[in-house]
Amino acid sequence: MTYYVAPLADIAFVLEHIVDYPSLAAMPGFEHADLPTVVGVLEECGRFMADVVGPTNRAGDTEGSRWQPDGSVVTPTGFKEAYHRYVEAGWAAVPFPSAYGGGAFPWVIGVAMQELLTSANMAFSLCPLLTQGAIDALLHYGDEIQRETYLPKMVTGEWTGTMNLTEPQAGSDVGALTTRAVRQDDGSYRITGQKIFITYGEHDMASQIVHLVLARTPDAPAGTKGISCFIVPKFLLREDGSPGERNGVSCVSIEHKLGIHGSPTCVLAYEDAVGYLIGEENMGMRIMFVMMNNARLSVGLEGLALAERAYQQALQYAQDRIQGKAVGSSAKESPIIEHADVRRMLMTQKAYIEALRCLILLNAGHIDRSNHHPDEAVRARSSEIVGLLTPICKGFGTDMGVELTSLAVQIHGGMGYVEETGVAQHFRDSRIAPIYEGTNGIQAADLVARKLPMRGGASVQEFLASMRSVDGELAEAGEAFASIRKNLAQQLDTLEEATAWVLSNGAADPNAALAGSSPLLRQWGLCVGGWLLARSALAAAGTGNAVLAENKLVTARFYAEQLLPRAGGLLASVTAGARDLFALPADRLHS
Ligand SMILES: Cc1cc2nc3c(=O)[nH]c(=O)nc-3n(C[C@H](O)[C@H](O)[C@H](O)COP(=O)(O)OP(=O)(O)OC[C@H]3O[C@@H](n4cnc5c(N)ncnc54)[C@H](O)[C@@H]3O)c2cc1C
């Protein structure tokens, strides 16, 4: 197992050249967060995550969180102490408003910090991730008293948050949930029902857990229109606001899982638990969407963070492991990094990782612009870009997380498959990310059914045009950029064709569009990645740093020539329609 090293130079590069962070920090409210300041904060954060959180990762996997017969949950060795130090150091509060004790830094800086936290220990990172989503929902929809009551302690991380959507019969179809909420004379509600798969639904790292719970009032309409959202604290609050008597929510069991063993995935029983309505009755889905959008970007980032951690380990192993004699080597035997096929795997990891970092931080920067830019037109445009990029970050980011951690296992050979090296953990941990926070199938459906049709397709056309506008700069940059230019132009053509096909056929034949939705999402991810790496190479060429310029040029060229062409191969799947998916009856699908 290797020591995790935070990739700070690349994060700083992306912030400056892809996010255009200086223009973002110039927006009102961010005067204290210029580029040198945030780079300093990220350096300190990187050290903390590597030194304090990173070492808990292995125990998290081997011990796992443990359910106790009294309904409590004991987290793995080191989690509690690392969490207290995380809270004490103030990391949890960095991107939240100062009115509630936050650091009021841009969201993109919170997201960059999240990469470092997640690489250090993904199972641990889920506790702050869920808390952050709950904070966001309360900031948007909580009333003044609710915000004053819960946010200061949640912003510091002293209290943690959860998100309670899933029930046995209600997974992707949240509208099928049946947990009931009955209004009381004092305006509170009594919540009864069972929730499953609740991340950090019970644990020993904080003095209070603030559950956000979706439930139905007795006369609510069916489906998603009849869902309301409630605050259900684990401990009811005393007059002075401190946690007192236990509320009617208990952890019945926790799941045994493929990965993220350190993160307790809880079955929660609500029995007449006291809950407080957020917003109005039946507006629960709107509130949960705030949490989910926030969390979808963070889950996309999990793919990047685990790919980075696994890549660092694979790169080290490839230099240490001696096997065979590489072509052209004068030595008797060679480290495996000298073999072309191992280089192919390493370059594939490096190129996708850098592309994903650009994509995710670009999206996060647009979240800041959509919230804080003084010009309403810029806010509106950034909001559309966030809408388009979020399912791509989630779907493409997490699928690549699985593929790239799998490559890290492959580079380790048999030592990757045994648990001793620890690289298998990253592969196992990564596998959940395409499933939760809306499966990647649901992300693809969101892309084709909601995001591409924004403004009758005009919004996505504008984004495609902005990707094409890099062509002029690539032409001017000369011969070294020629193949990047050619491949990008070709693949943007196929992407445009696929997108146009879905837009023109989707309304009349929704199943045809949905049949091609996942390949189309992959095509989008590949092309946006190629565009952003091309921009990175151009920006690096302008820095006067010859080593950086060569690194970025080679990475962008490798991607453009060897990975990006995969996008074109997907065109046939996107435009095939649904005929053969349904041609065989279900009982003839077995061979
Ligand atoms: C470790 C872990 C942690 C979790 N944490 C939380 C949490 O904190 N809070 C919470 O509320 N939930 C949580 N979940 C639940 C998670 O969000 C759900 O598992 C997920 O939404 C999928 O629901 P499901 O498992 O019921 O799968 P299903 O909805 O049954 O889906 C099964 C398959 O069918 C596909 N499918 C279903 N409907 C459609 C459709 N309309 N179109 C196309 N394909 C479709 C899916 O893509 C998937 O491939 C967690 C789950 C796990 C395993």
The ligand as an SDF file (V2000), in Angstrom:
LIG
                    3D

 53 58  0  0  0  0  0  0  0  0999 V2000
  -24.1650    1.3720    0.1150 C   0  0  0  0  0  0  0  0  0  0  0  0
  -25.4410    2.0940   -0.1770 C   0  0  0  0  0  0  0  0  0  0  0  0
  -25.6690    3.3390    0.3880 C   0  0  0  0  0  0  0  0  0  0  0  0
  -26.8790    4.0130    0.1490 C   0  0  0  0  0  0  0  0  0  0  0  0
  -27.1340    5.1870    0.8010 N   0  0  0  0  0  0  0  0  0  0  0  0
  -28.3950    5.7050    0.7330 C   0  0  0  0  0  0  0  0  0  0  0  0
  -28.7770    6.7990    1.5680 C   0  0  0  0  0  0  0  0  0  0  0  0
  -27.9730    7.3320    2.3320 O   0  0  0  0  0  0  0  0  0  0  0  0
  -30.0690    7.2310    1.5070 N   0  0  0  0  0  0  0  0  0  0  0  0
  -30.9910    6.6660    0.6820 C   0  0  0  0  0  0  0  0  0  0  0  0
  -32.1330    7.1050    0.6820 O   0  0  0  0  0  0  0  0  0  0  0  0
  -30.6410    5.6390   -0.1350 N   0  0  0  0  0  0  0  0  0  0  0  0
  -29.3860    5.1470   -0.1240 C   0  0  0  0  0  0  0  0  0  0  0  0
  -29.0430    4.0810   -0.9120 N   0  0  0  0  0  0  0  0  0  0  0  0
  -30.0350    3.5450   -1.8240 C   0  0  0  0  0  0  0  0  0  0  0  0
  -29.6880    3.8090   -3.2740 C   0  0  0  0  0  0  0  0  0  0  0  0
  -29.8480    5.1680   -3.5750 O   0  0  0  0  0  0  0  0  0  0  0  0
  -30.5390    2.8720   -4.1310 C   0  0  0  0  0  0  0  0  0  0  0  0
  -29.9930    1.5830   -3.9890 O   0  0  0  0  0  0  0  0  0  0  0  0
  -30.5740    3.2930   -5.5850 C   0  0  0  0  0  0  0  0  0  0  0  0
  -31.3360    4.4610   -5.7300 O   0  0  0  0  0  0  0  0  0  0  0  0
  -31.1890    2.2230   -6.4900 C   0  0  0  0  0  0  0  0  0  0  0  0
  -32.4020    1.7570   -5.9840 O   0  0  0  0  0  0  0  0  0  0  0  0
  -32.6290    0.1690   -5.8440 P   0  0  0  0  0  0  0  0  0  0  0  0
  -31.4800   -0.3810   -5.0980 O   0  0  0  0  0  0  0  0  0  0  0  0
  -33.9740   -0.0500   -5.3120 O   0  0  0  0  0  0  0  0  0  0  0  0
  -32.5170   -0.3650   -7.3110 O   0  0  0  0  0  0  0  0  0  0  0  0
  -33.7200   -0.4310   -8.3700 P   0  0  0  0  0  0  0  0  0  0  0  0
  -34.4160    0.8740   -8.4040 O   0  0  0  0  0  0  0  0  0  0  0  0
  -34.5170   -1.6490   -8.1250 O   0  0  0  0  0  0  0  0  0  0  0  0
  -32.9130   -0.5850   -9.7280 O   0  0  0  0  0  0  0  0  0  0  0  0
  -32.4310   -1.8360  -10.2210 C   0  0  0  0  0  0  0  0  0  0  0  0
  -31.9490   -1.6420  -11.6580 C   0  0  0  0  0  0  0  0  0  0  0  0
  -33.0610   -1.2110  -12.4680 O   0  0  0  0  0  0  0  0  0  0  0  0
  -32.7620    0.0140  -13.1170 C   0  0  0  0  0  0  0  0  0  0  0  0
  -33.9640    0.8490  -13.1650 N   0  0  0  0  0  0  0  0  0  0  0  0
  -34.8910    1.0370  -12.1990 C   0  0  0  0  0  0  0  0  0  0  0  0
  -35.8260    1.9110  -12.6080 N   0  0  0  0  0  0  0  0  0  0  0  0
  -35.4670    2.3090  -13.8520 C   0  0  0  0  0  0  0  0  0  0  0  0
  -36.0150    3.2070  -14.8100 C   0  0  0  0  0  0  0  0  0  0  0  0
  -37.1210    3.9160  -14.5550 N   0  0  0  0  0  0  0  0  0  0  0  0
  -35.3710    3.3620  -15.9940 N   0  0  0  0  0  0  0  0  0  0  0  0
  -34.2520    2.6640  -16.2680 C   0  0  0  0  0  0  0  0  0  0  0  0
  -33.6900    1.7980  -15.3970 N   0  0  0  0  0  0  0  0  0  0  0  0
  -34.2780    1.6350  -14.2120 C   0  0  0  0  0  0  0  0  0  0  0  0
  -31.6630    0.6440  -12.2860 C   0  0  0  0  0  0  0  0  0  0  0  0
  -30.8700    1.5390  -13.0610 O   0  0  0  0  0  0  0  0  0  0  0  0
  -30.8820   -0.5610  -11.8120 C   0  0  0  0  0  0  0  0  0  0  0  0
  -29.9560   -0.9380  -12.7740 O   0  0  0  0  0  0  0  0  0  0  0  0
  -27.8340    3.4310   -0.7210 C   0  0  0  0  0  0  0  0  0  0  0  0
  -27.5870    2.1900   -1.3060 C   0  0  0  0  0  0  0  0  0  0  0  0
  -26.4220    1.5220   -1.0230 C   0  0  0  0  0  0  0  0  0  0  0  0
  -26.2130    0.1520   -1.6310 C   0  0  0  0  0  0  0  0  0  0  0  0
  1  2  1  0
  2  3  1  0
  2 52  2  0
  3  4  2  0
  4  5  1  0
  4 50  1  0
  5  6  2  0
  6  7  1  0
  6 13  1  0
  7  8  2  0
  7  9  1  0
  9 10  1  0
 10 11  2  0
 10 12  1  0
 12 13  2  0
 13 14  1  0
 14 15  1  0
 14 50  1  0
 15 16  1  0
 16 17  1  0
 16 18  1  0
 18 19  1  0
 18 20  1  0
 20 21  1  0
 20 22  1  0
 22 23  1  0
 23 24  1  0
 24 25  2  0
 24 26  1  0
 24 27  1  0
 27 28  1  0
 28 29  2  0
 28 30  1  0
 28 31  1  0
 31 32  1  0
 32 33  1  0
 33 34  1  0
 33 48  1  0
 34 35  1  0
 35 36  1  0
 35 46  1  0
 36 37  1  0
 36 45  1  0
 37 38  2  0
 38 39  1  0
 39 40  1  0
 39 45  2  0
 40 41  1  0
 40 42  2  0
 42 43  1  0
 43 44  2  0
 44 45  1  0
 46 47  1  0
 46 48  1  0
 48 49  1  0
 50 51  2  0
 51 52  1  0
 52 53  1  0
M  END
$$$$
